Amino acid sequence: MNNSKEDTSIAPVPADAAALTAARDEAALWQSRAAYLQTQAQRAEQECGKYQEQVLTLEAQLRALEAYAAELKTSLDHAQAALEMAQRTTAPLPSAATAVGRPAITDIVEQLPRSADPGNQYARRSLAQIRFLVLHHTGSDDPAITPQELAELHVKDPKHQWPGIGFHYFISADGTIYQTNRLETVCYHVVNNNPTSVGIVLSGRFSDAMPTAAQIESAAGLVAWLLQELRLPPESVVGHREFADQQTDCPGSTWPAWKEILLDKVRRSGQMTRRPIYHYVLFWQTDTAWAEAEWQAAMRYIARFRPTVGFSPQEARQAENVTIIGGPTGVSPEVEDMLRAAGCRVQRIAGKNMTQTRALLDAMARDGQRFLPTSSVSTIS
């Protein structure tokens, strides 16, 4: 009988088998971690996608804001220009009692060469759109160049091929003034500013020498008369080179010197008197009420042109131009007559109701039209 006990102990695991088990356990752990990280990566990718969508949305919003900012800047530039144009205290227009006479002008509009192409014609405008009188020189070394020769160049030269001559007036070396386009014509002389400007060209090149005395005298007479007829201040007189977006020396490097001579003659034309206010917008008021509705209707017009605004007919008498807002039940016809007798140019803006008045004033502000062509009561149907 074998009395030895059975050995029930577990045989020892070989060292390499233990290492394999540990490696498997570690691999399983890393697989678990990898699965976790993959899940996190997927979540992060989803979040990234959401953020990318938000970025695209924000970029679109930024572009819209930039466009809006550009639009606001343009509006601000226009408002600044209107403000500068409204500051007319240096040399206002002549009163009715000291009107500037029309200078001698030779009309050759119909005699100059024009494009034969019906599709190549100058556009038209209303006189109320005009804001600037722009002085040019022909740039020719020959001061005897004629309007006909300049028109030929503008119409037939391959560099131009314009509908016609690019200026409204031509002043020769001897001081003769030629009208070469109607004022309603939008001709080519100041890129980006043609619809709002009148082009006046003097024959010659003024890089070293100034225009002849006869040219300056005639230009001053023409400019003074146009300022009066178009209801513009002397600040509207500029040289081609003064526009910020123009890269030109025109009307020559001597322009600053003869501009002062020109404007001095303009101010003296017709014994021009100084008035402290260029444009006054007059509203009605009583002891218990005031023109609140008219005021609201005129807000865009006032913001566009920056006139002097008030309720005093006596103060309005000091202005060259007076715009009355609203019908005769507000500012009376007697006040209107008094202002005209004082030498003011008076215009009443009134629709059939306040909605129409607002619509008319808003349209004038939008179109840059400070005054309507007539001085009578203005209504819209």
Order of alpha helices (4+ residues) and beta strands (2+ residues): alpha-beta-beta-beta-alpha-beta-beta-beta-beta-alpha-beta-alpha-beta-alpha-alpha-beta-alpha-beta-alpha-beta-alpha
